[in-house]
Amino acid sequence: MVVGREAPGYFGPFGGRFVPETLIPALEELERTYLTLKDDPSFKEELSLILRDYCGRPTPLYYAERLSKENGRAKIYLKREDLAHTGAHKINNAVGQILLAKYMGKRRIIAETGAGQHGVAVATVCAKFNMECCIYMGEEDIKRQKLNVYRMKMLGAEVIPVSSGSKTLKDATNEAIRDWVSNVDTTYYLIGSVVGPHPYPTIVRDFQRIIGEETREQILAKEGRLPDYIIACVGGGSNAIGIFHPFLEYSQVKLIGVEAGGKGLTSGLHAASLNAGRIGVLHGCKSYVLQDEDGQIVNPYSISAGLDYPGVGPEHAFLKEIGRATYVTVTDEEALEAVMILARSEGIIAALESAHAVAYALRLSKTVDEESIVIVNLSGRGDKDMSTLIDHFRMGVE
Ligand SMILES: *Cc1c(COP(=O)(O)O)cnc(C)c1O
């Protein structure tokens, strides 16, 4: 059941395939299909056309001049994933995996969603590819994220409420896995981040690598050199690994992942798996997990629903262990402040997830050398967060 330490699917001691035996053939089929297709010219051509004409790639790399000059010494660039179709980087992975499903002849797609962002991306590509779409979502999240539930329904998806446990993302994931075990012959499970059993963390990373590949070309064209820092928020870790990965080989480029510090690490109300979790197994892979002394999963907390996951991708655990990337935390308050600073200086309303990365860039910019180049992955836009922002900033309608 479990592949060895050096086997594919492991990042150092992290990753693997901790799943019921019934799923092993499906994971092996997925791995075989992926390895064949990833270098297939017609698959690559089809994917790149969709990314260009449907998703709006390449997304711009934007020099945020006022943000930079008014807040410190660095030149801050924003990689504008907020401008991608459906408002975040998640579509890159949804498009890639739906093509895998199509080539595998599977017409029923299942997925889990927390805030509904991944559910919306999956429902979107299912509409485009005429696939049946079932999205598992916790009842608590359904209540909190009504607009995304309506979006998914509008796009033709069935949203299945999950009433077990804390009625949130990890419970929805358990139900999606249960569905997959029963319907594995006809059904493709479209995972939304670099988590889950091998080969998902690798597949999702490869579909998100486009962010970093574009960034590398764009910064070389604009500045004639690589950046000093790349900063990205980390929930499951897909937007971060996507922008980090093409830069791993350039040791002068410092990579910083920002976890949700919530109300502060000492409060216990956070989602900082790498900073405050312990090694364990969650949803089929070994990584850092938020758990208590008995190994029970601790409910994560963040003001941004997309960072609210008790685990983290195994490759991030590995990058932390070998010291190639560092992982810091930013609190709710700092993220909210960063949303406002960015809105007022650049006219860009960021997603609360992405604002964690912006907040850290602003902190860093006060300490670095003049003209240091900092790139922030602006993973998504803030439309979905407006009601949270309205409440926080008490923006009444007079
Ligand atoms: C889902 C989401 C995230 C967190 O997911 P990762 O897999 O860590 O990237 C970050 N930003 C936005 C805008 C999201 O929608």
Ligand as a Chemical Component Dictionary entry (heavy atoms), coordinates in Angstrom:
data_LIG
# 
_chem_comp.id                   LIG 
_chem_comp.type                 NON-POLYMER 
_chem_comp.pdbx_formal_charge   0 
_chem_comp.three_letter_code    LIG 
# 
loop_
_chem_comp_atom.comp_id 
_chem_comp_atom.atom_id 
_chem_comp_atom.alt_atom_id 
_chem_comp_atom.type_symbol 
_chem_comp_atom.charge 
_chem_comp_atom.model_Cartn_x 
_chem_comp_atom.model_Cartn_y 
_chem_comp_atom.model_Cartn_z 
_chem_comp_atom.pdbx_ordinal 
LIG C1 C1 C 0 -8.009 28.477 -2.565 1  
LIG C2 C2 C 0 -7.234 29.700 -2.534 2  
LIG C3 C3 C 0 -5.976 29.771 -1.905 3  
LIG C4 C4 C 0 -5.390 28.627 -1.124 4  
LIG O1 O1 O 0 -5.105 27.471 -1.844 5  
LIG P1 P1 P 0 -3.618 27.056 -2.216 6  
LIG O2 O2 O 0 -3.764 25.648 -2.677 7  
LIG O3 O3 O 0 -2.800 27.161 -0.957 8  
LIG O4 O4 O 0 -3.149 27.966 -3.250 9  
LIG C5 C5 C 0 -5.258 30.939 -1.988 10 
LIG N1 N1 N 0 -5.751 32.026 -2.622 11 
LIG C6 C6 C 0 -6.961 32.006 -3.220 12 
LIG C7 C7 C 0 -7.442 33.240 -3.891 13 
LIG C8 C8 C 0 -7.741 30.848 -3.203 14 
LIG O5 O5 O 0 -8.938 30.855 -3.799 15 
# 
loop_
_chem_comp_bond.comp_id 
_chem_comp_bond.atom_id_1 
_chem_comp_bond.atom_id_2 
_chem_comp_bond.value_order 
_chem_comp_bond.pdbx_ordinal 
LIG C1 C2 SING 1  
LIG C2 C3 SING 2  
LIG C2 C8 DOUB 3  
LIG C3 C4 SING 4  
LIG C3 C5 DOUB 5  
LIG C4 O1 SING 6  
LIG O1 P1 SING 7  
LIG P1 O2 DOUB 8  
LIG P1 O3 SING 9  
LIG P1 O4 SING 10 
LIG C5 N1 SING 11 
LIG N1 C6 DOUB 12 
LIG C6 C7 SING 13 
LIG C6 C8 SING 14 
LIG C8 O5 SING 15 
# 
